[in-house]
Amino acid sequence: MLMMDLNFPKFNFLSVVDVLLVAFLIYQLYNLIKGTIAANIFIGGLVLCVLYFAVEKYLTLTAFMLGNFIKVGGIAILIVFQQEIRRFLLLVGKNASLQRNREWWRYFFGKKEVEKNNYARIKPIIDAAKSMKATNTGALIVFVKYYDEQLYQNSCEMMEAKISKRLLESIFQKHSPLHDGAVIIAGNKIKSASCILPLTDKTDLPAQFGLRHRAGIGVTEANDATAIIISEETGEISYAKQGRVKANISFAELEKLLNKDF
């Protein structure tokens, strides 16, 4: 009887870490492309790869064409998935940020003072949201941790103003020349208004989401940002972060989210 010598790799603690790390990366990739056009493109690429291996030995011309397409797949991935790659690198950089670690340090060892100071910052925003919800005034307020002047200066009206309830209401009131666009807030300042933002490519959004919602979601996909969206039709408040949106949130939820992220 012949004994077969099967040399399986040893399974140890590092193997478990390796499997978990690959699973985590695949999960993050899935989250980044879920519900976007990129997901359909990714599936299409997989279909072409499977088709190539299926016809490689039988259909020479078809295999040649598919093979050449796959060879340039690396460049195609960089072009097609540039937004998703940008979001992934932003996610990694944000989690590794020393500034963010310092903020967590201050939060745990000076929690009450941080919450008190933060509430003073977000109160004018919450008050303005209450007023605009009551009057069905559409609004898009974006919070960025790092304000990129090169990114916003060509599509925005620069302001550099103190955050206040009345100023936000004035910007978004229907007859204001600045109402049709987004307000960008960084730190304790309204940096710019009437900003034209990139729209999301997601295809699974609710039918009632219009351009304002798509812009709010889109800016959080491409940047380390969060957004408050107030619907002009219903007055409902939505909150977008990392390409995901929470719809019809309460003011208590809004305060909690802003206190955490802003």
C-alpha positions as semicolon CSV with decimal commas, in nm:
position;residue;x (nm);y (nm);z (nm)
1;M;0,000;0,000;0,000
2;L;0,147;0,332;-0,105
3;M;0,162;0,610;0,152
4;M;0,109;0,958;0,016
5;D;0,323;1,231;0,165
6;L;0,104;1,539;0,180
7;N;0,297;1,847;0,289
8;F;0,034;2,082;0,424
9;P;0,153;2,417;0,560
10;K;0,162;2,433;0,939
11;F;-0,135;2,610;1,091
12;N;-0,030;2,837;1,378
13;F;-0,115;3,169;1,539
14;L;0,034;3,369;1,250
15;S;-0,182;3,172;1,007
16;V;-0,492;3,279;1,201
17;V;-0,375;3,642;1,191
18;D;-0,308;3,608;0,817
19;V;-0,657;3,472;0,747
20;L;-0,824;3,738;0,964
21;L;-0,626;4,016;0,796
22;V;-0,721;3,897;0,445
23;A;-1,086;3,862;0,555
24;F;-1,078;4,216;0,699
25;L;-0,933;4,361;0,378
26;I;-1,193;4,180;0,166
27;Y;-1,469;4,307;0,396
28;Q;-1,340;4,665;0,370
29;L;-1,324;4,633;-0,009
30;Y;-1,682;4,506;-0,012
31;N;-1,798;4,800;0,202
32;L;-1,622;5,048;-0,025
33;I;-1,781;4,928;-0,349
34;K;-2,116;4,803;-0,214
35;G;-2,409;4,971;-0,390
36;T;-2,188;5,155;-0,642
37;I;-2,132;5,116;-1,014
38;A;-1,782;4,996;-0,926
39;A;-1,936;4,679;-0,778
40;N;-2,091;4,588;-1,115
41;I;-1,761;4,663;-1,292
42;F;-1,576;4,440;-1,044
43;I;-1,820;4,153;-1,107
44;G;-1,782;4,207;-1,482
45;G;-1,404;4,176;-1,447
46;L;-1,439;3,849;-1,257
47;V;-1,669;3,713;-1,528
48;L;-1,411;3,797;-1,795
49;C;-1,136;3,619;-1,596
50;V;-1,350;3,306;-1,557
51;L;-1,439;3,318;-1,926
52;Y;-1,071;3,344;-2,022
53;F;-0,977;3,027;-1,828
54;A;-1,279;2,847;-1,974
55;V;-1,192;2,917;-2,339
56;E;-0,811;2,931;-2,312
57;K;-0,758;2,583;-2,465
58;Y;-1,040;2,586;-2,720
59;L;-1,099;2,934;-2,865
60;T;-0,762;3,081;-2,956
61;L;-0,872;3,422;-3,084
62;T;-1,114;3,485;-2,797
63;A;-0,853;3,375;-2,543
64;F;-0,595;3,606;-2,706
65;M;-0,826;3,908;-2,678
66;L;-0,929;3,831;-2,320
67;G;-0,568;3,760;-2,222
68;N;-0,450;4,100;-2,348
69;F;-0,735;4,267;-2,165
70;I;-0,641;4,095;-1,838
71;K;-0,273;4,193;-1,881
72;V;-0,363;4,561;-1,856
73;G;-0,607;4,489;-1,574
74;G;-0,381;4,647;-1,312
75;I;-0,385;4,984;-1,487
76;A;-0,759;4,952;-1,551
77;I;-0,819;4,886;-1,180
78;L;-0,630;5,204;-1,085
79;I;-0,839;5,407;-1,331
80;V;-1,181;5,256;-1,265
81;F;-1,147;5,225;-0,888
82;Q;-0,956;5,546;-0,816
83;Q;-1,236;5,681;-0,593
84;E;-1,254;5,356;-0,394
85;I;-0,874;5,342;-0,359
86;R;-0,875;5,703;-0,237
87;R;-1,144;5,624;0,019
88;F;-0,953;5,317;0,139
89;L;-0,631;5,515;0,187
90;L;-0,824;5,790;0,366
91;L;-0,972;5,527;0,597
92;V;-0,629;5,381;0,676
93;G;-0,475;5,724;0,726
94;K;-0,758;5,841;0,947
95;N;-0,728;5,540;1,178
96;A;-0,350;5,577;1,199
97;S;-0,359;5,952;1,252
98;L;-0,163;6,072;1,555
99;Q;-0,394;6,373;1,575
100;R;-0,692;6,139;1,614
101;N;-0,506;5,945;1,886
102;R;-0,444;6,267;2,074
103;E;-0,813;6,351;2,049
104;W;-0,905;6,013;2,200
105;W;-0,651;6,071;2,480
106;R;-0,811;6,405;2,562
107;Y;-1,158;6,252;2,541
108;F;-1,092;5,981;2,800
109;F;-0,896;6,198;3,043
110;G;-1,094;6,518;3,010
111;K;-1,432;6,387;2,896
112;K;-1,662;6,636;3,070
113;E;-1,468;6,940;2,954
114;V;-1,448;6,810;2,597
115;E;-1,824;6,742;2,585
116;K;-1,902;7,086;2,730
117;N;-1,681;7,268;2,479
118;N;-1,807;7,056;2,191
119;Y;-2,172;7,123;2,274
120;A;-2,102;7,498;2,256
121;R;-1,965;7,442;1,905
122;I;-2,251;7,233;1,774
123;K;-2,543;7,415;1,940
124;P;-2,577;7,683;1,665
125;I;-2,580;7,407;1,402
126;I;-2,848;7,206;1,582
127;D;-3,058;7,519;1,639
128;A;-3,031;7,610;1,270
129;A;-3,128;7,255;1,172
130;K;-3,438;7,275;1,393
131;S;-3,543;7,602;1,232
132;M;-3,483;7,479;0,876
133;K;-3,663;7,151;0,941
134;A;-3,968;7,345;1,067
135;T;-3,979;7,557;0,749
136;N;-3,878;7,279;0,503
137;T;-3,566;7,472;0,406
138;G;-3,326;7,253;0,211
139;A;-2,967;7,253;0,336
140;L;-2,638;7,071;0,299
141;I;-2,376;7,129;0,570
142;V;-2,043;6,949;0,533
143;F;-1,785;6,907;0,810
144;V;-1,425;6,841;0,704
145;K;-1,129;6,774;0,931
146;Y;-0,879;6,909;0,678
147;Y;-0,988;7,199;0,457
148;D;-0,830;7,172;0,113
149;E;-0,842;7,520;-0,041
150;Q;-0,738;7,389;-0,382
151;L;-1,034;7,151;-0,382
152;Y;-1,301;7,402;-0,281
153;Q;-1,187;7,744;-0,400
154;N;-1,296;7,694;-0,762
155;S;-1,651;7,585;-0,681
156;C;-1,731;7,781;-0,364
157;E;-1,777;8,130;-0,228
158;M;-1,507;8,177;0,037
159;M;-1,639;8,307;0,372
160;E;-1,416;8,236;0,675
161;A;-1,701;8,325;0,914
162;K;-1,794;8,234;1,269
163;I;-2,060;7,963;1,296
164;S;-2,397;8,102;1,396
165;K;-2,762;7,997;1,370
166;R;-2,869;8,314;1,187
167;L;-2,586;8,296;0,935
168;L;-2,669;7,936;0,843
169;E;-3,039;8,024;0,811
170;S;-2,952;8,325;0,592
171;I;-2,733;8,119;0,361
172;F;-2,997;7,852;0,299
173;Q;-3,310;8,069;0,284
174;K;-3,470;8,022;-0,057
175;H;-3,398;8,370;-0,194
176;S;-3,031;8,376;-0,094
177;P;-2,782;8,367;-0,385
178;L;-2,578;8,114;-0,181
179;H;-2,853;7,866;-0,095
180;D;-2,803;7,638;-0,395
181;G;-2,497;7,445;-0,278
182;A;-2,318;7,322;0,033
183;V;-2,168;7,499;0,331
184;I;-1,822;7,372;0,431
185;I;-1,727;7,388;0,799
186;A;-1,378;7,320;0,932
187;G;-1,273;7,374;1,291
188;N;-1,488;7,654;1,430
189;K;-1,540;7,839;1,103
190;I;-1,774;7,840;0,806
191;K;-1,501;7,828;0,543
192;S;-1,715;7,850;0,229
193;A;-2,070;7,837;0,092
194;S;-2,254;7,759;-0,231
195;C;-2,013;7,472;-0,300
196;I;-2,069;7,235;-0,592
197;L;-1,980;6,884;-0,477
198;P;-1,928;6,552;-0,658
199;L;-2,232;6,322;-0,667
200;T;-2,224;5,964;-0,547
201;D;-2,237;5,678;-0,798
202;K;-2,451;5,462;-0,569
203;T;-2,747;5,299;-0,742
204;D;-2,935;5,167;-0,437
205;L;-3,043;5,497;-0,279
206;P;-3,408;5,565;-0,190
207;A;-3,611;5,728;-0,467
208;Q;-3,677;6,040;-0,257
209;F;-3,305;6,123;-0,240
210;G;-3,229;6,406;-0,480
211;L;-2,912;6,589;-0,585
212;R;-2,861;6,737;-0,238
213;H;-2,852;6,391;-0,080
214;R;-2,632;6,251;-0,356
215;A;-2,386;6,538;-0,313
216;G;-2,381;6,490;0,065
217;I;-2,306;6,120;0,028
218;G;-2,057;6,181;-0,255
219;V;-1,840;6,424;-0,060
220;T;-1,811;6,177;0,230
221;E;-1,701;5,904;-0,013
222;A;-1,415;6,111;-0,156
223;N;-1,307;6,297;0,161
224;D;-1,272;6,255;0,536
225;A;-1,598;6,440;0,592
226;T;-1,949;6,413;0,733
227;A;-2,263;6,588;0,610
228;I;-2,603;6,700;0,736
229;I;-2,872;6,698;0,466
230;I;-3,210;6,863;0,522
231;S;-3,477;6,776;0,267
232;E;-3,659;7,066;0,104
233;E;-3,963;6,845;0,034
234;T;-4,013;6,680;0,375
235;G;-3,784;6,862;0,617
236;E;-3,630;6,528;0,718
237;I;-3,271;6,535;0,842
238;S;-3,017;6,283;0,713
239;Y;-2,657;6,228;0,821
240;A;-2,388;6,100;0,584
241;K;-2,050;5,954;0,673
242;Q;-1,804;5,737;0,475
243;G;-2,053;5,704;0,190
244;R;-2,335;5,580;0,416
245;V;-2,642;5,776;0,517
246;K;-2,877;5,766;0,816
247;A;-3,215;5,903;0,712
248;N;-3,483;6,080;0,918
249;I;-3,276;6,114;1,235
250;S;-3,397;6,295;1,547
251;F;-3,230;6,600;1,698
252;A;-3,103;6,384;1,985
253;E;-2,936;6,154;1,731
254;L;-2,799;6,454;1,542
255;E;-2,645;6,595;1,861
256;K;-2,492;6,257;1,946
257;L;-2,343;6,214;1,597
258;L;-2,204;6,567;1,583
259;N;-2,062;6,537;1,934
260;K;-1,881;6,223;1,823
261;D;-1,759;6,333;1,478
262;F;-1,728;6,714;1,487
